[in-house]
Amino acid sequence: MLGRTLAVLAVAVLGLSACNSDPGSKRVAEDIIKTAVTQGDLTEAQGNCMFDRVEQYSQDELDAISESAGDAGPGTAIELFEADLAACK
């Protein structure tokens, strides 16, 4: 379940970069984490950990993560973002 949640978060960060009227990638990521906790996909502790980690990213960093999504392979910003969140499990 955590892997699916991480994938959804990554897609949310990516998708928001293309939208002009988005509520902000941090807010969307936080909403996805909250939903995952509510649905039981994440424990409250995992959710809180992810909230803390997402909060550490600036909007510029989230934009850079979005821009790197097309770059496949280890060490890309999107992979590092997912790994950062996965550390919460």
C-alpha positions in Angstrom: 0.0 0.0 0.0 2.8 2.4 0.8 4.3 2.0 -2.6 1.0 2.9 -4.2 0.7 6.0 -2.0 4.2 7.1 -2.9 3.4 6.7 -6.6 0.3 8.8 -6.2 2.2 11.5 -4.4 4.8 11.5 -7.1 2.2 11.8 -9.8 0.5 14.6 -7.9 3.7 16.6 -7.7 4.3 15.9 -11.4 0.8 16.7 -12.5 0.6 20.0 -10.7 3.5 21.5 -12.6 1.4 21.5 -15.8 -1.6 23.2 -14.1 -1.9 26.9 -13.8 -4.6 27.1 -11.2 -3.4 24.4 -8.9 -3.7 24.7 -5.1 0.0 24.1 -4.7 1.8 20.8 -4.9 2.5 20.8 -1.1 -1.2 21.1 -0.3 -2.1 18.3 -2.8 0.6 16.0 -1.4 -0.7 16.7 2.1 -4.3 16.0 1.0 -3.2 12.7 -0.5 -1.3 11.7 2.6 -4.3 12.6 4.8 -6.6 10.5 2.6 -4.2 7.6 2.8 -4.1 7.8 6.6 -7.9 8.0 6.7 -8.3 5.0 4.4 -5.8 3.0 6.4 -3.2 2.8 3.7 -0.8 4.6 6.0 -0.6 4.7 9.8 -0.9 8.0 11.5 2.8 7.9 12.4 3.7 7.3 8.7 1.5 10.1 7.6 3.0 12.5 10.1 6.4 11.6 9.0 5.5 12.2 5.4 3.8 15.5 6.2 7.1 16.6 7.9 9.2 15.5 4.9 6.9 17.2 2.3 7.0 20.4 4.4 10.8 20.4 4.0 10.6 20.9 0.3 10.3 24.4 -1.2 8.1 25.0 -4.2 11.2 25.4 -6.4 12.4 21.9 -5.2 9.0 20.4 -6.0 9.1 22.1 -9.4 12.6 20.6 -10.0 11.2 17.2 -9.0 8.5 17.6 -11.6 10.9 18.6 -14.3 13.1 15.6 -13.6 10.3 13.1 -14.0 11.2 12.3 -17.6 14.7 11.3 -16.6 14.7 7.7 -15.8 17.2 6.0 -13.5 18.6 6.0 -10.1 19.4 9.3 -8.4 16.8 11.4 -10.3 14.9 14.0 -8.2 11.6 12.1 -8.4 13.3 8.9 -7.3 14.9 10.7 -4.4 11.6 12.3 -3.4 9.9 8.9 -3.4 12.8 7.4 -1.4 12.6 10.2 1.1 8.9 9.5 1.7 9.4 5.7 1.7 11.8 6.2 4.7 8.7 6.9 6.7 7.4 3.3 6.5 
